[in-house]
C-alpha cells in the first residue's frame, strides 16, 4: 500500500474530511489532497503531525511506517552461518 492510500484510509477511518485533517494537523487541505493522490510526499514533521491527529481520533498510525515509506532495505540479510 502506498503512503497516500494509507493516509486516506486513516483519514476516512477517523471520520475526517481532508479539510478537517489539514486544520488539525496545521497544514493546508490541498496538501492533504496531494499526499492522497501521490503527487507529494509528506515530510517527517508532517507525518508526525498526521499521526498525532489520527491517535487523538482513536485511529493508531501504522507501526511499520518504514514499510509504508518504502524504506525497508532492498537486500535482506540471510540467516547467520
C-alpha positions, 0 to 999 in steps of 0.5 A: 500500500502506498503512503497516500492510500494509507493516509486516506484510509486513516483519514476516512477511518477517523471520520475526517474530511481532508479539510478537517485533517489539514486544520488539525494537523496545521497544514493546508487541505490541498496538501492533504489532497496531494499526499492522497493522490501521490503527487507529494510526499509528506515530510517527517514533521508532517507525518508526525503531525498526521499521526498525532491527529489520527491517535487523538481520533482513536485511529493508531498510525501504522507501526511499520511506517518504514514499510509504508515509506518504502524504506525497508532495505532492498537486500535482506540479510540471510540467516547467520552461518 
